[in-house]
Amino acid sequence: MGDDDLLRQAGLRVTAARLAIMQTVRDADHPDVDDVYHGVRERVGQVSLQAVYDSLHALNEAGLVRKIEPMGSPARYEARVGDNHHHIVCRECGTVADVDCVVGVAPCLEPADTGGYVVDEAEVTFWGVCPHCQR
């Protein structure tokens, strides 16, 4: 299924900017808004930063991209959605990498006391130093 079909199914208008945002997020490795903005400009030319922010918000709300916000880092986006994977962040350079589910099936972790909540997702961020920064 193409990105235009995904946008329509989510009830969003199909625009060149939204298609370019989805492709940029898919092609990049956890890009921040500036990375997405520059990628979209390379693909479609002039687009406002506000339009990129607005579209990223709409795409995130529709579940077509996922927004992650590592502590002390700008928000990042990814096209891998719906599988409850986690992330590892380098303390030195800020690189973000995917980590598949830690143990078992989603939500991967079971809290000792849920306080009555029905848990359907766990979000874990691992921190460390990437191989490049270790050198």
C-alpha positions in Angstrom: 0.0 0.0 0.0 1.4 3.4 -1.0 1.8 6.4 1.3 -1.1 8.2 -0.5 -3.4 5.3 0.4 -2.2 5.4 4.0 -3.0 9.1 4.2 -6.4 8.6 2.8 -7.2 5.7 5.1 -6.2 8.0 8.1 -8.5 10.7 6.9 -5.7 13.0 5.9 -5.4 15.0 2.7 -2.7 13.8 0.3 -0.2 16.6 -0.3 3.2 16.6 -1.8 4.6 17.8 1.5 3.0 15.0 3.5 4.3 12.4 1.1 7.8 13.9 1.2 7.7 13.9 5.0 6.7 10.3 5.2 9.5 9.3 2.7 12.1 11.5 4.5 11.2 9.9 7.9 11.3 6.4 6.3 14.7 7.1 4.7 16.4 8.8 7.7 17.5 7.3 11.0 15.3 8.9 13.7 15.4 12.4 12.2 14.5 15.5 14.2 12.3 18.3 12.8 15.2 20.1 11.1 16.3 16.9 9.4 12.8 16.3 8.1 12.4 20.0 7.0 15.6 19.8 5.0 14.7 16.5 3.5 11.3 17.7 2.4 12.8 20.9 0.9 15.1 18.7 -1.2 12.1 16.6 -2.4 9.5 19.3 -3.1 11.1 22.7 -2.9 9.6 25.4 -0.8 7.8 24.4 2.4 7.4 26.2 5.6 8.9 24.9 8.9 5.4 25.4 10.4 3.8 23.2 7.7 6.4 20.4 8.6 5.6 20.7 12.3 1.8 20.6 11.6 2.1 17.6 9.2 4.4 15.7 11.6 1.8 16.3 14.4 -1.0 15.0 12.1 1.0 12.0 10.9 1.9 11.1 14.5 -1.7 11.5 15.7 -2.8 9.2 12.8 -0.2 6.6 13.7 1.7 6.9 10.4 4.9 8.1 12.1 6.0 7.8 15.7 7.4 10.7 17.7 10.0 9.9 20.3 11.4 12.3 22.8 14.6 11.1 24.5 15.4 13.2 27.6 17.6 16.2 26.7 17.2 15.7 23.0 14.9 17.2 20.4 11.9 15.2 19.3 12.7 12.5 16.7 10.4 10.7 14.3 10.4 7.3 12.8 8.3 5.3 10.3 8.4 2.1 12.4 5.1 2.2 14.2 2.8 -0.2 16.0 5.3 -2.8 17.2 6.2 -1.5 20.7 9.9 -1.5 20.1 12.3 0.6 22.2 15.3 2.8 21.7 18.9 3.1 22.8 20.5 6.6 22.8 24.2 7.5 22.8 25.1 9.8 25.6 27.9 11.3 23.6 26.5 12.0 20.1 22.8 11.5 20.6 22.4 8.8 18.0 19.2 6.8 18.4 18.9 3.1 17.5 15.9 0.7 17.6 15.8 -2.1 20.2 13.3 -4.8 19.6 11.1 -5.9 22.4 13.1 -6.8 25.5 11.4 -10.0 26.6 8.2 -11.7 25.5 5.3 -10.0 23.7 4.1 -6.4 24.0 4.1 -4.7 26.3 7.4 -6.4 27.1 7.5 -5.3 30.7 5.0 -6.0 33.4 4.8 -3.6 36.3 4.5 -5.0 39.8 1.4 -2.9 40.4 -0.6 -1.3 37.6 -2.9 0.7 40.0 -5.9 -0.6 38.1 -4.6 0.4 34.7 -4.8 -1.9 31.7 -1.2 -1.7 30.3 -1.0 -2.0 26.5 2.4 -0.4 25.8 5.7 0.0 27.5 8.2 2.6 26.4 11.8 2.0 27.4 14.9 4.1 26.6 18.3 2.6 27.1 21.3 5.0 27.4 24.9 4.3 26.7 27.8 5.1 24.4 27.6 4.0 20.8 30.4 2.0 19.1 31.6 5.1 17.1 32.0 7.3 20.3 33.8 4.4 22.1 36.7 4.7 19.7 
